[in-house]
């Protein structure tokens, strides 16, 4: 009788950036099906999600993947519920209004590999600064690429887990990397980003390296870390009309504060108007413009205005569930207005 290890993963109640938590449940002869993964509980008083006098919170499995790093293992992504079965206030997934999976999301997750001995990004010298950013982006060779073995191991783990990872690349600073996840359905995209983050954290553990998700962990003339959100719905994929795209982009400009509220903590340190960003207090959009708040990809234009948009403002520490929920709300409201014309 085989014993299976189910790693239950969830988001805690840390206020700036919710941290991933996990614990293992052993089940004998587990089928591997999501519906056979039972609801479980945890001590919410230890995760800033409950008081000690009434501390039980529930874990509701929402996605399951084979665990490529453990024998007979599965990775189980969970929503957090109150003891009465209602969504917890920290549960961003429950706020997504995308029941028909009409929204497709591709998230570009940037991060730093962090050397705990030097307290600097991997590849930074112990004293002083490395050479200025330029040769590191998509760089090759020991002078420019640091931690590739970790990144490659993580890539293989994501593939073996069945995540729809679409690529990886070194970013503009030493020790800074990116992976991309795409899914048809906002909840599915968020599930996969969080499981990929979990696999990255766990992979790096084996090397004694931490993952820094902060949007601007290195001060000075260095790019920050983002989680650019590429998104579309039926209207954007089928429009064929630039006016529709302009209308939707302008709708984003009317709710800048609402988007900034869920686009990750300390984002003002990253969105400065420099380093391929627009200022956090301004809004702009443009074709192929990486200095804009929203970029209209050239592929969308060349395809006759049938494609997607890229919101470049979400940062590396943002919750993809909350980012997707806010984007969907704005696009849906704009889409209703477009279709009414």
HELIX and SHEET records of a PDB file:
HELIX    1   1 UNK A   34  UNK A   36  5                                   3    
HELIX    2   2 UNK A   44  UNK A   46  5                                   3    
HELIX    3   3 UNK A   93  UNK A   95  5                                   3    
HELIX    4   4 UNK A  148  UNK A  161  1                                  14    
HELIX    5   5 UNK A  186  UNK A  205  1                                  20    
HELIX    6   6 UNK A  234  UNK A  238  1                                   5    
HELIX    7   7 UNK A  242  UNK A  253  1                                  12    
HELIX    8   8 UNK A  256  UNK A  260  1                                   5    
HELIX    9   9 UNK A  267  UNK A  269  5                                   3    
HELIX   10  10 UNK A  298  UNK A  302  1                                   5    
HELIX   11  11 UNK A  320  UNK A  340  1                                  21    
SHEET    1   A 5 UNK A  20  UNK A  28  0                                        
SHEET    2   A 5 UNK A   3  UNK A  11 -1                                        
SHEET    3   A 5 UNK A  73  UNK A  81  1                                        
SHEET    4   A 5 UNK A  56  UNK A  66 -1                                        
SHEET    5   A 5 UNK A  40  UNK A  43 -1                                        
SHEET    1   B 4 UNK A 120  UNK A 121  0                                        
SHEET    2   B 4 UNK A 104  UNK A 115 -1                                        
SHEET    3   B 4 UNK A 176  UNK A 184 -1                                        
SHEET    4   B 4 UNK A 165  UNK A 170 -1                                        
SHEET    1   C 3 UNK A 120  UNK A 121  0                                        
SHEET    2   C 3 UNK A 104  UNK A 115 -1                                        
SHEET    3   C 3 UNK A 209  UNK A 212 -1                                        
SHEET    1   D 6 UNK A 120  UNK A 121  0                                        
SHEET    2   D 6 UNK A 104  UNK A 115 -1                                        
SHEET    3   D 6 UNK A 227  UNK A 232 -1                                        
SHEET    4   D 6 UNK A 309  UNK A 311 -1                                        
SHEET    5   D 6 UNK A 294  UNK A 296 -1                                        
SHEET    6   D 6 UNK A 285  UNK A 287  1                                        
END                                                                             
